[in-house]
Amino acid sequence: MKMLVIVFRESLVEQVHALLNDYEVSAFSELHNVAGKGETGTTSQFFLAPTTNRMILTAVSDQSAYRLIDAFTHFRLKQEAAKGDSVFPLHVFVLPCEQMV
């Protein structure tokens, strides 16, 4: 099992939810107004600011994780090509996950 940590700009929420739905991810936790600093700059701490981030955590099977990573990779590459920029506010991190309780 893998834990996917998906960090993205608020403006991408519909596309991210659509990808999760397309790949039948029905269980996840979502954190709103996530502040931080990275390659796309500092995020705002003001609710619904254009630079506000969200974070989704979802535990999925290894097979589902790799399918989702592939889908998010293609989505990111498509967005980067459309914008002509290699910096896009979407990141997916993978952690090993074991449910204990």
N, C-alpha and C positions, 0 to 999 in steps of 0.2 A: 504494500500500500504506500502511496505517496501523498504528501501534503503539498498542494500548490498554493503559493502565495502570489497573488496577482495584484500588482500595484499599477494604478492608471489614473489619468485625469478624469475629473467629474464629467467632462464633455463626452467621454467615450462610454459612459455607462450603458447606453442602449445597445451598442455594438458588442460590448463584453457580455452582457446578459444574453444577447442573441446567440453568441458562440456557446455559452454554457448550456443554453436551451437546446441548440442544435446537437450537442454531444451528450444530451440527456443527464446533465448534472442537476440533480434535484435537491441536493443538500449542500449548503455553504453558509458561512458567516461573513457578514459584510460590515466593514467599518467605514464610517463617513468622516469627512473633514480630517484626513490624515496629513499631518504636517511633516516636512522633511526637506532635504536638499540633495540633489544629485546632478546627473549630466544635463538635465533640462532646467536646472536652476532651483531656486528656493520656492517651495509651495506656500501659498497663502494660508493663513489661519482664519480667514473670514469665511463664514458659511456661504456656499454657492458662488465663491469667487471663481473666475475662469481658471485659476491655477490650483484649485482645491483638488486633492487626491482622494481616491477611495482605495480600499484594500479588501480583497476577497480571499478567504481561506477555505479550501475545500479538500477533503480527504477522498481520494479515488483509488481504484485499482491501478496497478502498474500500467496495464494496457491502456486504460482510459487516460492516464496521465500523459503518456507518450502521444496519444492521438490529440489531446488538447494542446500540448506543447507545439505540435506540428501546426495545428490550426492557428494558434496565436502567433507563431513565427510567420506564417503566410500572411496573416492579417497585418502584422507590423511591417513586413517587407512591402506589401501593397501600399500601405499608407506612406511609408518613406519614399517610395518611387513617385507617388502622386504629388507629394510635397517637395520632392527634390532635396530632401534633408535626411541625414542618417540619425538624427536625434528625434526620437518619438516617445511620448510619455506613456509607455506601456512596458512593464517588466513582469516576467514570470520566474519565480524561484521555486525550486523543488527540494523538499526535505523528506527523508525517510520517515515513515509514520507507522506506528503500531498502536492500535486501540487496546487500552488496558482495562477499562471499566465500561 
